[in-house]
Amino acid sequence: MGKRIVIDPITRIEGHLKIEVEIENGKVKDAWCSGQMFRGIEMMLKGRDPRDAHHFVQRSCGVCTYVHALASVKAVEDACNITIPENARLIRNLMHGAQFQHDHLVHFYHLHALDWVDIVSALDADPLKTAKLSGNVSGRPQNSEYFKGVQEKLKSFVASGQLGPFNNGYWGHSAYVLPPEANLMATAHYLEALQLQAKAARMHAIFGGKNPHPQFLVVGGVTSVADLNVDRIAEFETIWKETRAFVDEIYIPDLLAVASFYKDWGDIGGNNNAFLAYGDFANDVAEKNKLMPAGFIRKDLEVEEMNPDKVTEDVTRAWYEKGTPKHPFNGETNPIQGETHYNTDDKYSWIKAPRYDGLAAEVGPLSRVLIAYGKKDPAATKAVDGVLKKLGVGADALFSTLGRTAARGVETQLIGNAMGSWIDNLKSNIAKGDKKTYQSWEMPDKGKGFGLNDVPRGALGHWIEIEDGRIKNYQYVVPSTWNFGPTDAKGNKGPVERSLIGTPIADASKPLEVLRTVHSYDPCIACAVHVIDPHTNGTYKVQVI
């Protein structure tokens, strides 16, 4: 038996996640993902008015709040056979696009970049050489004085005995390979992105009233009719353009520059078993055509049509009462009573194990980009081929930690570009005097429906059953449940567990390589689980950021 290490908690994520790996001969031989909290919102919703559900479920998380509300109202609209107005579709798309622009920028710079960028190394950089590097790779080059100023800020952090937001890293780890100048450039853009993300978040407040937990969604449309004026739309458009410019001129060049030093990660962290996408950003109110297409990949790049009837959840290795795999319409959320025990040979997580057609499917940016690429979508194909050519790698490199990180940048651009047409269409409708944003409807005595979105972290589905005008059953399966779910009854591991196997580990006391793959999925464990379980069990703990 190899050496086991436990990383608990995993930080730079949302929620409480524990990762245990077994290392043998310098590589991960086995891995286990454990969600350390229980989410009981499904139980809270029973007996409530379906129109209130989205207010509850969006509080699963303080990050991806809008997307849960959107999936919830879509589930009720499906159950009640409601078609929303065109303006409501456009505003929902714009708000969802804003979520992607904000979320992916924050992930790359503030959650994932420090797995690749050695902040302390930036102290040794030559600001003049850094400016030259910036001129070669960035669409917005900066001069040496700018980089010298950033370096001085870092020096002041170190002189004070701390690194502020960069404290407690594995600085100097042998797995860091960027030269000091690249580290300084990335650090400077980290700080710039901190300022931009605050501004990008305002896009949600313009049409949604506030962020997080915007309040503009209702079953039947949106309540943003008072915001359909020239000034409000212009404000949204201005922030969108600034964010898009940062993506094009800094984010994507940084992504490609960093990736060029880590091409070996095109063979690490892969999961080529199955990929699932529900698709999103409807081009019509009937949602027959979407910017990001739905699909399922079982092998290679052969795309099958997605069928939501094939979704089930297994609870064999999770802390729930025994039961057979169930479709969400028949799903149950019955936590085991009494004390929970962490045992990798038995039950070890509060996260259920979703399966599509019996397979553990990865969801998220890589799945969406692979499916769009497999369907030969023109924009996606051009973007992916451009990245592969720039890096000088083949399509096989997509099935990796490097591919997963690159896919997030690709779709940030694709969605950001599409937002311009939605803004123009909204302007056109208003110019024609069309300000309708809501479709009236009546609550049926009975009904069943589901709402499927593809959100920054992956495929999100909400399922509802209505009886006597009230919620009889409510289940939702979130992206991090798909990715971080445990082993199922057949012994099939979840996507992240499988992705970690084979990862090389240079220093078991500083498992930076494990963090790279885990963070590439952008975990949001708060969405997957809720109410803390105080009982943990570990054999070896390490400090992480």
C-alpha positions as CSV (number, residue, x, y, z in Angstrom):
1,M,0.0,0.0,0.0
2,G,1.3,3.4,-0.9
3,K,1.4,6.5,1.3
4,R,-1.9,8.3,1.9
5,I,-2.2,12.0,2.3
6,V,-5.3,14.1,3.2
7,I,-5.8,17.7,2.0
8,D,-8.5,19.1,4.2
9,P,-9.8,21.7,3.6
10,I,-9.1,22.5,0.0
11,T,-9.0,26.2,-0.2
12,R,-9.5,28.8,-3.0
13,I,-12.9,27.1,-3.7
14,E,-16.4,27.7,-2.5
15,G,-17.5,25.3,0.3
16,H,-15.8,22.5,2.2
17,L,-14.0,19.8,0.3
18,K,-11.6,17.0,1.4
19,I,-9.3,15.2,-1.0
20,E,-7.5,12.0,0.0
21,V,-5.0,10.4,-2.3
22,E,-2.7,7.4,-2.2
23,I,0.7,7.9,-3.6
24,E,2.9,5.1,-4.9
25,N,6.2,5.5,-6.8
26,G,5.8,9.3,-7.0
27,K,2.3,9.1,-8.6
28,V,-1.3,9.1,-7.4
29,K,-2.5,5.5,-7.3
30,D,-6.0,6.2,-5.9
31,A,-8.1,9.1,-4.9
32,W,-11.3,10.0,-2.9
33,C,-13.3,13.2,-2.9
34,S,-15.4,14.0,0.1
35,G,-17.9,16.8,0.5
36,Q,-17.9,17.7,4.2
37,M,-21.3,19.4,4.5
38,F,-24.9,18.3,3.9
39,R,-27.4,20.3,1.8
40,G,-31.0,19.9,2.9
41,I,-32.7,22.6,0.9
42,E,-34.8,19.9,-1.0
43,M,-36.4,19.0,2.3
44,M,-37.1,22.7,3.1
45,L,-39.1,23.1,-0.1
46,K,-41.7,20.4,0.4
47,G,-45.1,21.9,0.8
48,R,-44.1,25.4,-0.3
49,D,-45.4,27.5,-3.2
50,P,-43.5,26.7,-6.4
51,R,-43.1,30.4,-7.1
52,D,-40.9,30.8,-4.0
53,A,-38.5,27.9,-4.8
54,H,-36.0,30.0,-6.6
55,H,-35.5,32.3,-3.6
56,F,-34.4,29.3,-1.6
57,V,-32.3,27.4,-4.0
58,Q,-30.2,30.4,-5.1
59,R,-29.0,30.6,-1.5
60,S,-27.3,27.3,-2.0
61,C,-24.2,29.4,-2.7
62,G,-23.0,33.0,-2.5
63,V,-21.2,32.7,-5.9
64,C,-23.5,31.0,-8.4
65,T,-26.7,32.4,-7.1
66,Y,-28.4,33.6,-10.3
67,V,-28.0,30.3,-12.1
68,H,-29.9,28.3,-9.4
69,A,-32.7,30.8,-9.5
70,L,-32.8,30.5,-13.3
71,A,-32.9,26.7,-13.3
72,S,-35.7,26.8,-10.7
73,V,-38.0,29.2,-12.5
74,K,-37.4,27.2,-15.7
75,A,-38.4,24.0,-13.9
76,V,-41.7,25.6,-12.8
77,E,-42.3,27.1,-16.2
78,D,-41.8,23.7,-17.7
79,A,-44.3,22.2,-15.2
80,C,-46.8,24.9,-16.0
81,N,-46.3,25.1,-19.7
82,I,-45.2,28.7,-19.8
83,T,-43.4,30.4,-22.7
84,I,-41.6,33.6,-21.7
85,P,-41.5,36.8,-23.8
86,E,-38.5,37.5,-26.1
87,N,-37.2,40.4,-23.9
88,A,-37.1,38.1,-20.9
89,R,-35.0,35.6,-22.9
90,L,-32.6,38.3,-23.8
91,I,-32.2,39.7,-20.3
92,R,-31.8,36.2,-18.9
93,N,-29.1,35.5,-21.5
94,L,-27.3,38.7,-20.7
95,M,-27.4,38.1,-17.0
96,H,-26.1,34.5,-17.5
97,G,-23.4,35.8,-19.8
98,A,-22.4,38.3,-17.2
99,Q,-22.1,35.5,-14.7
100,F,-19.7,33.7,-17.0
101,Q,-17.5,36.8,-17.7
102,H,-17.2,37.5,-14.0
103,D,-16.9,33.9,-12.8
104,H,-14.2,32.7,-15.2
105,L,-12.0,35.7,-14.7
106,V,-12.1,35.2,-10.9
107,H,-11.4,31.5,-11.3
108,F,-8.4,31.9,-13.6
109,Y,-6.7,34.7,-11.7
110,H,-7.7,34.3,-8.1
111,L,-8.5,30.7,-7.6
112,H,-6.4,28.8,-10.1
113,A,-3.4,31.0,-11.2
114,L,-1.5,30.5,-8.0
115,D,-1.2,26.8,-8.9
116,W,1.0,27.8,-11.8
117,V,2.4,31.2,-10.8
118,D,5.2,31.5,-8.2
119,I,4.5,34.9,-6.6
120,V,7.7,35.1,-4.6
121,S,9.7,34.4,-7.8
122,A,8.3,37.7,-9.1
123,L,10.6,39.5,-6.7
124,D,13.6,38.4,-8.8
125,A,12.1,39.6,-12.1
126,D,13.7,42.4,-14.2
127,P,10.9,44.9,-14.7
128,L,12.4,45.9,-18.1
129,K,12.4,42.3,-19.3
130,T,8.9,41.9,-18.0
131,A,7.7,44.9,-20.0
132,K,9.3,43.3,-23.1
133,L,7.5,40.1,-22.4
134,S,4.3,42.0,-22.0
135,G,4.8,43.6,-25.3
136,N,5.3,40.2,-27.0
137,V,2.3,38.4,-25.5
138,S,-0.3,40.9,-24.3
139,G,-2.8,42.9,-26.3
140,R,-2.4,45.7,-23.7
141,P,1.4,46.0,-23.0
142,Q,2.6,47.8,-20.0
143,N,5.9,49.6,-19.4
144,S,8.7,48.8,-16.9
145,E,7.7,51.4,-14.4
146,Y,4.3,49.8,-14.1
147,F,5.9,46.4,-13.3
148,K,8.4,48.0,-11.0
149,G,5.5,49.4,-9.0
150,V,3.9,46.0,-8.7
151,Q,7.2,44.5,-7.6
152,E,7.5,47.2,-4.9
153,K,4.1,46.3,-3.6
154,L,5.2,42.7,-3.3
155,K,8.4,43.7,-1.6
156,S,6.4,45.6,1.0
157,F,4.2,42.5,1.6
158,V,7.3,40.5,2.3
159,A,9.0,43.1,4.4
160,S,6.0,43.3,6.6
161,G,6.3,39.5,7.3
162,Q,3.4,38.4,5.2
163,L,2.3,38.2,1.6
164,G,-1.3,39.3,2.1
165,P,-3.6,37.5,-0.3
166,F,-0.6,35.4,-1.4
167,N,0.3,34.0,2.0
168,N,0.8,30.3,2.8
169,G,1.7,29.2,-0.8
170,Y,4.2,26.5,-1.9
171,W,6.5,29.2,-3.2
172,G,9.7,27.8,-4.6
173,H,8.1,24.4,-5.3
174,S,10.0,22.5,-8.0
175,A,6.7,22.1,-10.0
176,Y,6.7,25.9,-10.7
177,V,8.5,26.5,-14.0
178,L,7.6,30.1,-15.1
179,P,10.5,32.5,-15.3
180,P,10.5,35.4,-12.8
181,E,9.3,37.9,-15.5
182,A,6.3,35.8,-16.4
183,N,5.5,35.5,-12.7
184,L,5.6,39.2,-12.3
185,M,3.4,39.9,-15.3
186,A,0.8,37.4,-14.1
187,T,0.9,38.8,-10.6
188,A,0.3,42.3,-12.0
189,H,-2.7,41.1,-13.9
190,Y,-4.0,39.2,-10.8
191,L,-4.2,42.6,-9.1
192,E,-5.8,44.2,-12.1
193,A,-8.4,41.5,-12.3
194,L,-9.3,42.1,-8.6
195,Q,-10.5,45.6,-9.6
196,L,-12.2,44.5,-12.8
197,Q,-14.2,41.7,-11.2
198,A,-15.9,44.1,-8.8
199,K,-17.0,46.2,-11.8
200,A,-18.1,43.1,-13.8
201,A,-20.3,42.0,-10.9
202,R,-22.2,45.3,-11.3
203,M,-23.7,43.9,-14.6
204,H,-25.9,41.7,-12.4
205,A,-27.1,44.7,-10.4
206,I,-28.1,46.7,-13.4
207,F,-31.0,44.4,-14.5
208,G,-31.1,42.3,-11.3
209,G,-31.3,44.9,-8.6
210,K,-28.4,43.5,-6.6
211,N,-25.5,41.0,-6.6
212,P,-25.3,38.4,-5.2
213,H,-28.9,37.0,-5.1
214,P,-30.5,39.2,-7.7
215,Q,-34.2,39.6,-7.4
216,F,-35.4,40.1,-10.9
217,L,-36.5,36.6,-11.8
218,V,-40.1,35.4,-11.6
219,V,-41.9,32.4,-13.1
220,G,-43.1,33.8,-16.4
221,G,-40.2,36.1,-17.2
222,V,-38.3,39.0,-15.4
223,T,-39.3,42.1,-13.5
224,S,-36.7,44.4,-15.2
225,V,-39.2,46.4,-17.3
226,A,-38.3,49.7,-15.6
227,D,-34.6,49.1,-16.6
228,L,-35.4,48.8,-20.3
229,N,-34.2,52.3,-21.1
230,V,-31.2,53.8,-23.0
231,D,-29.2,54.7,-19.9
232,R,-29.4,51.4,-18.1
233,I,-28.6,49.4,-21.2
234,A,-25.7,51.7,-22.0
235,E,-24.3,51.2,-18.5
236,F,-24.5,47.5,-18.9
237,E,-22.9,47.7,-22.4
238,T,-20.0,49.8,-21.2
239,I,-19.0,47.3,-18.5
240,W,-19.5,44.4,-20.9
241,K,-17.1,46.1,-23.4
242,E,-14.5,46.8,-20.7
243,T,-14.7,43.2,-19.4
244,R,-14.5,41.8,-22.9
245,A,-11.4,43.9,-23.7
246,F,-9.7,42.6,-20.6
247,V,-10.5,39.0,-21.7
248,D,-9.2,39.5,-25.2
249,E,-6.2,41.6,-24.4
250,I,-5.0,40.2,-21.0
251,Y,-6.8,37.0,-19.9
252,I,-6.4,35.0,-23.1
253,P,-2.8,36.1,-23.8
254,D,-1.9,35.2,-20.1
255,L,-3.6,31.9,-20.4
256,L,-1.6,31.0,-23.6
257,A,1.6,32.3,-22.2
258,V,1.4,30.3,-19.0
259,A,0.1,27.2,-20.8
260,S,3.2,27.3,-23.1
261,F,5.4,26.5,-20.1
262,Y,3.2,23.7,-18.9
263,K,2.5,21.7,-22.0
264,D,3.3,18.5,-20.1
265,W,0.0,19.0,-18.3
266,G,-1.7,18.2,-21.6
267,D,-1.1,14.6,-20.5
268,I,-2.1,14.9,-16.9
269,G,-5.5,15.2,-15.1
270,G,-7.5,13.8,-18.0
271,N,-10.9,12.2,-17.8
272,N,-11.8,10.7,-21.2
273,N,-14.6,8.5,-20.0
274,A,-17.7,10.7,-20.5
275,F,-18.6,14.3,-21.0
276,L,-22.1,15.9,-20.5
277,A,-23.5,19.3,-21.4
278,Y,-27.2,20.4,-21.2
279,G,-26.4,23.4,-23.4
280,D,-27.4,27.0,-22.8
281,F,-28.0,30.5,-24.1
282,A,-31.2,29.9,-26.1
283,N,-31.5,31.6,-29.4
284,D,-35.3,31.4,-29.2
285,V,-37.9,31.3,-26.5
286,A,-38.6,27.6,-27.3
287,E,-35.0,26.9,-26.6
288,K,-34.7,24.7,-29.8
289,N,-31.3,26.2,-30.6
290,K,-28.6,27.3,-28.2
291,L,-25.3,29.1,-28.4
292,M,-23.6,26.3,-26.4
293,P,-25.1,23.0,-27.7
294,A,-26.3,20.1,-25.6
295,G,-24.7,16.6,-26.0
296,F,-23.0,13.6,-24.5
297,I,-19.6,12.2,-25.4
298,R,-19.0,8.6,-24.5
299,K,-15.6,8.3,-26.2
300,D,-13.3,10.3,-28.5
301,L,-15.3,13.3,-30.0
302,E,-18.4,11.4,-31.0
303,V,-21.3,13.5,-29.8
304,E,-24.7,11.8,-28.9
305,E,-27.9,13.7,-28.3
306,M,-28.5,14.5,-24.7
307,N,-31.5,12.8,-23.0
308,P,-32.3,14.0,-19.5
309,D,-34.2,10.8,-18.8
310,K,-30.8,9.1,-18.5
311,V,-29.8,11.0,-15.4
312,T,-29.7,9.2,-12.1
313,E,-28.1,9.6,-8.6
314,D,-26.4,6.9,-6.7
315,V,-26.0,7.1,-2.9
316,T,-24.1,3.9,-2.1
317,R,-20.9,5.7,-0.9
318,A,-22.5,8.8,0.4
319,W,-24.0,9.5,3.8
320,Y,-27.6,8.8,2.8
321,E,-30.0,6.0,3.5
322,K,-29.6,3.0,1.3
323,G,-31.4,3.0,-2.0
324,T,-31.2,2.2,-5.7
325,P,-30.0,4.8,-8.3
326,K,-33.0,7.1,-9.0
327,H,-33.9,9.7,-11.6
328,P,-34.3,13.2,-10.0
329,F,-38.1,13.1,-10.5
330,N,-38.1,10.1,-8.1
331,G,-35.1,11.3,-6.1
332,E,-34.9,11.2,-2.3
333,T,-32.7,13.2,0.0
334,N,-32.6,11.1,3.2
335,P,-29.4,11.7,5.2
336,I,-28.4,8.8,7.4
337,Q,-29.5,9.2,11.0
338,G,-26.9,9.4,13.8
339,E,-23.1,9.7,13.6
340,T,-21.4,9.7,10.2
341,H,-18.1,7.9,9.7
342,Y,-15.5,8.7,7.0
343,N,-14.4,5.4,5.4
344,T,-13.0,5.2,1.9
345,D,-14.1,1.6,1.8
346,D,-17.7,2.5,2.6
347,K,-19.4,5.9,2.9
348,Y,-17.2,9.0,2.8
349,S,-19.0,12.0,1.4
350,W,-22.2,14.1,1.6
351,I,-22.1,14.4,-2.2
352,K,-24.3,12.0,-4.2
353,A,-22.9,10.2,-7.3
354,P,-24.8,11.4,-10.4
355,R,-24.6,9.2,-13.5
356,Y,-25.6,9.6,-17.1
357,D,-26.6,6.3,-18.7
358,G,-24.7,4.7,-15.9
359,L,-21.5,6.6,-16.6
360,A,-19.7,9.2,-14.4
361,A,-19.8,12.2,-16.7
362,E,-17.5,15.3,-16.4
363,V,-19.4,18.6,-16.7
364,G,-18.1,22.1,-17.2
365,P,-16.2,24.3,-19.7
366,L,-14.2,21.3,-21.1
367,S,-17.4,19.3,-21.7
368,R,-19.2,22.2,-23.4
369,V,-16.2,23.1,-25.6
370,L,-15.6,19.4,-26.6
371,I,-19.3,19.0,-27.5
372,A,-19.4,22.2,-29.5
373,Y,-16.1,21.2,-31.2
374,G,-17.4,17.6,-31.8
375,K,-20.5,19.1,-33.4
376,K,-18.2,21.3,-35.6
377,D,-19.7,24.6,-34.3
378,P,-17.9,27.2,-36.5
379,A,-16.9,29.6,-33.7
380,A,-15.9,26.9,-31.2
381,T,-13.9,25.0,-33.9
382,K,-12.0,28.2,-34.9
383,A,-11.2,29.1,-31.3
384,V,-10.1,25.6,-30.3
385,D,-8.0,25.0,-33.4
386,G,-6.4,28.4,-32.7
387,V,-5.4,27.5,-29.2
388,L,-4.0,24.1,-30.3
389,K,-2.0,25.7,-33.0
390,K,-0.7,28.4,-30.8
391,L,0.5,25.9,-28.2
392,G,1.7,23.4,-30.8
393,V,-0.3,20.5,-29.3
394,G,-2.7,18.0,-30.7
395,A,-6.4,17.5,-29.9
396,D,-5.5,14.8,-27.3
397,A,-4.2,17.6,-25.1
398,L,-7.8,18.8,-24.6
399,F,-8.5,15.8,-22.4
400,S,-6.4,17.1,-19.5
401,T,-6.0,19.6,-16.8
402,L,-4.4,21.9,-19.3
403,G,-7.3,21.4,-21.7
404,R,-9.9,22.0,-19.0
405,T,-8.2,25.3,-18.1
406,A,-7.9,26.4,-21.7
407,A,-11.6,25.5,-22.4
408,R,-12.7,28.0,-19.8
409,G,-10.9,30.8,-21.6
410,V,-12.2,29.7,-24.9
411,E,-15.9,29.8,-23.8
412,T,-15.4,33.1,-22.0
413,Q,-14.6,34.7,-25.3
414,L,-17.3,32.9,-27.2
415,I,-20.0,33.9,-24.7
416,G,-18.6,37.4,-24.3
417,N,-18.8,37.9,-28.1
418,A,-22.4,36.7,-28.3
419,M,-23.6,39.1,-25.7
420,G,-23.2,42.0,-28.2
421,S,-26.0,40.6,-30.4
422,W,-28.3,40.2,-27.4
423,I,-27.7,43.8,-26.4
424,D,-28.5,44.9,-29.9
425,N,-31.7,42.9,-30.1
426,L,-32.9,44.3,-26.8
427,K,-32.2,47.8,-28.1
428,S,-34.1,47.0,-31.2
429,N,-37.2,45.7,-29.4
430,I,-37.3,48.8,-27.2
431,A,-37.0,51.1,-30.2
432,K,-40.1,49.3,-31.6
433,G,-42.0,49.9,-28.4
434,D,-41.8,46.3,-27.2
435,K,-41.1,46.2,-23.4
436,K,-42.9,43.1,-22.5
437,T,-40.9,41.0,-20.0
438,Y,-43.6,38.8,-18.3
439,Q,-46.2,36.2,-19.4
440,S,-49.2,35.8,-17.1
441,W,-50.1,32.2,-16.1
442,E,-52.1,30.1,-13.6
443,M,-50.8,27.5,-11.2
444,P,-52.0,24.0,-12.1
445,D,-53.1,21.6,-9.4
446,K,-50.6,19.1,-10.7
447,G,-47.5,19.2,-12.9
448,K,-43.9,18.0,-13.3
449,G,-41.1,19.9,-14.9
450,F,-37.4,20.4,-15.1
451,G,-35.0,23.3,-15.8
452,L,-31.6,22.6,-17.3
453,N,-28.8,25.2,-17.5
454,D,-25.1,25.0,-18.3
455,V,-23.5,27.3,-15.8
456,P,-19.9,28.3,-15.3
457,R,-19.1,25.1,-13.5
458,G,-21.1,22.8,-15.6
459,A,-24.5,21.1,-16.1
460,L,-27.1,22.2,-13.6
461,G,-30.6,20.6,-13.4
462,H,-33.6,21.3,-11.2
463,W,-36.6,18.9,-11.1
464,I,-40.0,19.7,-9.5
465,E,-43.3,17.9,-8.9
466,I,-46.4,20.0,-8.1
467,E,-49.5,18.6,-6.4
468,D,-52.4,20.7,-5.1
469,G,-50.5,23.8,-6.2
470,R,-47.6,23.0,-3.8
471,I,-44.2,21.4,-4.1
472,K,-44.5,17.7,-3.6
473,N,-40.9,16.9,-4.5
474,Y,-37.9,19.0,-5.5
475,Q,-34.4,17.7,-6.4
476,Y,-31.4,19.4,-8.0
477,V,-28.2,18.0,-9.3
478,V,-25.4,20.6,-9.5
479,P,-22.1,20.7,-11.4
480,S,-19.8,19.9,-8.5
481,T,-22.1,16.9,-7.6
482,W,-21.3,15.5,-11.1
483,N,-17.6,16.2,-10.9
484,F,-16.8,15.6,-7.2
485,G,-19.2,12.7,-6.5
486,P,-17.9,9.6,-4.9
487,T,-17.6,6.0,-6.2
488,D,-20.9,4.3,-7.1
489,A,-22.3,0.9,-6.4
490,K,-20.5,-0.6,-9.4
491,G,-17.1,0.7,-8.2
492,N,-17.0,3.5,-10.8
493,K,-15.2,6.5,-9.5
494,G,-16.3,10.1,-10.0
495,P,-14.6,12.3,-12.6
496,V,-12.3,14.2,-10.3
497,E,-11.2,11.0,-8.5
498,R,-10.4,9.4,-11.8
499,S,-8.6,12.6,-13.1
500,L,-6.3,12.5,-10.1
501,I,-5.1,9.0,-10.7
502,G,-1.7,9.0,-12.4
503,T,-0.8,12.5,-11.4
504,P,2.9,12.9,-10.6
505,I,3.7,14.2,-7.1
506,A,7.2,15.8,-6.6
507,D,6.7,16.3,-2.8
508,A,4.0,14.5,-0.8
509,S,4.1,17.1,1.9
510,K,3.3,19.8,-0.7
511,P,0.9,18.2,-3.2
512,L,0.7,21.2,-5.5
513,E,0.0,18.9,-8.5
514,V,-3.2,17.6,-6.8
515,L,-4.5,21.2,-6.4
516,R,-3.9,21.9,-10.0
517,T,-6.3,19.3,-11.2
518,V,-8.9,19.9,-8.4
519,H,-8.9,23.6,-9.0
520,S,-9.2,23.1,-12.8
521,Y,-12.8,21.9,-12.1
522,D,-13.5,25.1,-10.1
523,P,-15.2,23.3,-7.2
524,C,-18.4,24.8,-5.7
525,I,-19.0,22.4,-2.8
526,A,-21.5,24.7,-1.1
527,C,-23.9,24.0,-4.0
528,A,-23.5,20.3,-3.6
529,V,-23.8,20.1,0.2
530,H,-25.0,22.2,3.3
531,V,-25.0,21.9,7.3
532,I,-21.6,21.0,8.7
533,D,-20.6,17.5,9.8
534,P,-18.0,17.9,12.6
535,H,-16.5,14.4,12.2
536,T,-13.4,14.1,10.0
537,N,-10.8,11.4,9.8
538,G,-7.3,11.9,8.3
539,T,-4.0,10.2,8.3
540,Y,-1.7,13.0,7.2
541,K,-2.6,16.7,6.8
542,V,-0.8,19.4,4.9
543,Q,-1.1,23.1,4.6
544,V,-2.7,24.5,1.4
545,I,-4.0,27.7,0.1
